Amino acid sequence: MFNIDFKKYDYSLIFIVALAVVFGAMMVFSSSVIMADVRWSSPYMFFLKQMIWVAVGFVAMAITTFFIDYKFYRKYAKIIYIIALIAVVAVLIFGVTRGGAKRWFYFGFFTFQPSEIAKIAMVIIMADFVERKKDLIGEWQGLVAPVVFLLLIIVPIALEPDLGTPILISSVCFALLLCAGLRLKAVLAGAGAGALLIIAEIARKPYRLARMRDYFDSIINIDAASYQVKQSLYALGSGGFFGKGLGKSEMKLMYLPEAHTDFIFPIIGEELGFIGAAFVIAFFIYIFFKGINISKHAPDTFAEYLALGITFLIVFQALINLSVATGVFPAKGLPLPFISFGGTSLVINMAAIGILINLSQYKKDRK
């Protein structure tokens, strides 16, 4: 805990994130109202749940912004990592199964997804490692500990099964190590090993093989794309420049699955057109450059890489989600940060952005 000087923080970042979260809640309502009414006879079900999580998220963001100094995460980095590791293993034993995946703990009226905690825990442990062992990162032996940390976290997540989150976490970790001075040969070796593991995971599940087949066929013929991707592209294409108008999407009328979660971006494009989609993309570009700038002025190496890791985590996830929605990447189940429906994801992302805002109070120039 520490004394609060409210003048030191970057309020432009607070305002932009708050605006994105409110916009996301509005789009969750628009994209889910018909489906919720048809399936559960409760048109406001997802919207009301999202508003509860928005309130919890703002509380989490306020706590990590104003009441927890970044040194807390350095002091307890290993404990945070161990808690996350225990959680992703425990969910395989005690978690609930939905849609063939065992990713959630069920606590009566809400669920909790441990893999979201694992994302930020990996960023914290990697920032801690870089600060303590930066001299080793340029050497091959410097890869041992990061790879062990990474595998221990992503293997249980992959067994849920969930392939998108391990890819995201691995990408963020290697990006951090590359910024810290990891040799390009090591990056390529890691990428090659990762590609082999991804191929093995894809081959292990028939539905993943079907997705990859549809994806490669769609490169030549878009009509061969998966149903979700085709409906997503139809939604984006039909929105035009100005969109059909808020609430006037046709694809949300049970045509586009997961319209309020993984595929909310196409609904934005359909209802608000190119302008709405461009504003969403501009938001994540803003987060990227703001995060880089905060990292540049961080007071020490741990804070520098903590800021970088949080920035990469949010922006990479957005990039994957937008790439899936536009058919650039094969279908993967990752929500759009701050905008898609989802309790754990929203709260953790808002807590993470709170850490970034907390770091914005420092103005020290670093290379």
BELUR-V495452 format. One line per field, one symbol per residue. phi: phi as a letter, one per 30 degrees, with the letter a starting at -180 (. if undefined). burial: I if it has 9 or more other C-alpha atoms within 8 Angstrom, else O. Layout:
phi: ???
burial: ???
This chain:
phi: .adccddddddddddddddddddddddddddcdddddddbhbdceddddddddddddddddddddccbdddedddcedddddddddddddddccdccbhiccbbccbicacbcdddddddddddddddddddbeddddcddddededdedddddddddddcacddeddddddddddddddjdddedddddddddddddddddddbeddddddddddddddbdddddeddddddddddddidcidjeicdcdddidcdhdccdcddddddddcieddddddddddddedddddddddcddadededdddddddeddddddddddddcidcdebdbddeicddlddeddddddddddddedddcbddbd
burial: OOOOOOOOIIOOIIOIIOOIIOIIIIIIIIIIIIIIIIOOOOIIIIIOIIIOIIOIIIOIIIIIIIIIIIOOIIOOIOOIIOOIIOIIIIIIOOIIIOOOIIIIIIOOOOIIIIIIIIIIIIIIIIIIIIIOIIOIIIIIOIIOOIOOIIOIIIIIIIOIIIIIIIOIIIOIIIIIIIOIOIIOOIIOOOOOOOOOOIOOIIIOOOOIIOIIOIIOIIOOOIOIIIOOIIIIIOIIIOIIOIIIIOOOIOIIIOOIOOIIIIIIIIIIIIIIIIIIIOOOOOIIIOIIOIIIOIIIIIIOIIIIIIIIIIIIIIIIIIOIIIIIIIIOIIIIOIIIIIIIIIIIIIIIIIIIIIIIIIIIIIOOOOO
